[in-house]
Every structure is written in C-alpha cells, then in structure tokens.
Amino acid sequence: MTEDDAAVEIRSARKEYPSAAGPVRALDDVSLTIRKGEFFTLLGPSGCGKTTLLRLIAGFETPDAGRILLEGRDITDDPPNRRPVNTVFQSYALFPHLSVARNIAFGLEMLGRPAAETRARVAQILRLVRMEEMADRRPDQLSGGQQQRVALARALAPAPRVLLLDEPLSALDLKLRKEMQRELKRLQHETGITFVFVTHDQEEALTMSDRVGVMRGGRLQQVGPPREIYARPVNRFVADFIGETNFLEGVARGGAVHLPAGAALPAPGGAPAEGKRITLTVRPEQLRLAAPGAGRLEATVAEIVYFGPAAHCHMKLDDGTPIVARLEEGRMPEPGARVGLDFAPGALQALED
C-alpha cells in the first residue's frame, strides 16, 4: 500500500495515564495504517487501548510519543476542530430541544455553511439514513435505533474524511443491533468514507469489517481481514478472543505433539524442537465425530447443547481436557458415550502464548 492509499497512519504511538500505583501505559508503541474507504475495526476487551487510540485520531488526546497522520498530513498537534474527522459516541448526545433535521444541520451551521446548502445537505443525509419522514420529530419521540441513525446522520453531514465510532451499538437490543450492523455497512459503502469502529463484540467486528485490529494490553496483536483473523490467529489470545476454539497442550517428540491423554498429533508447520511444549488449537466446526478407535482422539460425551439448527457436543479427553465439536446435522450421541474425533488436514494450528 502506498502513502496515497492511507487514510490514517499511527506511527509508534505511546500514551500513559497517571494512577496511584504509577503510570499506566494505555498504548505501547502502536503503529497502524488504515486505508482510504475501508471499514476498519479496533477489537479487544475493556482496557486494551482501543478507545484511547480512537481518541488520539479524534484529537481528544495527545500521544506522549509518536505521530498521527491523516491522508499524509501530520495532525498530531491539531485540535479536534481542525481535523476533518467526526465521532459517534456510545451516548448519542442529541440536542433534545431540536428536531431531527435541526440536529443534523447543527454541525453545518457551526461551520458557516450557507442556509440553502445546509438544507440540501440535510435532505440528502435524511434520505441516506432513511429518516425523511422523521425530520420534524424530537429525539424523545424516536426509538433507540432511530436516535442512533440521527447521530450517524449528524456526524456524516459535514462529509468527514474519517468517521470514528466508539461502541455506538452497545445500548441497543440484540435484534436492533444486528439491523444497525447492516445499516452501518451500507452507509459506509454508499458514502465511501473511512470508518474506524471500536468494539469489544467479536461478532460486530467479523460481520462489518474489511479489516480488524485485535488489541490487548495497549498493543496490536494481529491485523487482517476477518476470515484471516478467525482462521489463522497468531497467538492464543487472538484464537481465544475471536470465536470459540479448543486448546490442546502437548510436548513435541519425534516430530509429533504428544498429548497427556495419550494421542500423538501431527505438528503443524514442520517438526518443532524436541521436548518443546506446544499449544494446538482447532475450531469446533472443524471436528468430526467418528466411531471409537477410528479417530485421532478419543473422548467421552458430557452434554449436548442445542442452538437452532446446530448443536455443541461438549466432551472430555481421557485426561479431563475439555473439547467441543459443532454438529450441524445427523444423530447426536448420548451423554456418556465414547466417540472418536477427527479433523481435516490443516485444521490444527500451533500457537504462541
């Protein structure tokens, strides 16, 4: 990717906050490039640094070290009002005494846009978010999802180069949150604006994003497309945080990984050093049930948990290690039954800690 393709560049950003126990490093030498026109998600647990990084881009915080660039221009020391970015927060912060149309127009009026231009832009944005019929209503006359659309419309109205979204769907119920996920992706596609989305919800990240940056302890753990992050996690944290997975601990001997339960599994990626401790991972949907003695592993079924058209078969290996398989169809084994487990070539992965 060339510099002309970059919307946002974070170069070696570091940020600390004081505390009674000493400085807390929220960001630790973070470097990242977000492309123009992409939907990029910062994903991680609370306290991982994702919102701090978003605030650095917005200008609400200044890094202790490092630089922030927007389309090649260094904006590290620019105040928020001099950055062509807008932010949508968890709380929509709509003006309760203003109509939907006036809420959307507010930012344009503060920028000194002509009245005719403002009216035309508000009408355009109302069509974009499908709120034309709500133009004269006040925020307290709207549902949560409608208020969210107004907050998005207000942020989109000035046509920012980058739109920052700080967990904007967290207050919505599950069904509405899924609807808004599709709406956000549609809006990003239709406007072509670069979206930088912050969430702790892995499903949101996998559903909407062109690329995802997984964060932990102020550092980026992995950056890539959702499918790559899910299918090829670089370490145990990413594998555990993104979706469900199984971990199998073993020791390398003779080019294989020997598990405490007695099985020997092929070592992914070539023969590891003799005696090295290895963590293997395999996703539940990659496991297949087999007759006892016919699979690579042997397990005892503990319980079957149904969810719609599929089920999770919870089992234990002979040493007590838990393991889960996702079953889509067919006859389900009974609790207490002995089963074999198999998986396709390439399903097993070796992870770093």
Helices and strands as residue ranges (DSSP letters): G 3-5, E 6-17, E 24-35, E 39-43, H 50-58, E 65-70, E 73-74, G 80-82, E 85-88, H 100-110, H 115-128, G 132-134, G 139-141, H 144-156, E 162-166, H 174-191, E 194-199, H 202-208, E 211-216, E 219-224, H 226-231, H 236-241, E 246-253, E 256-258, E 264-266, E 277-282, G 284-286, E 287-290, E 297-307, E 310-317, E 322-327, E 338-343, E 349-351
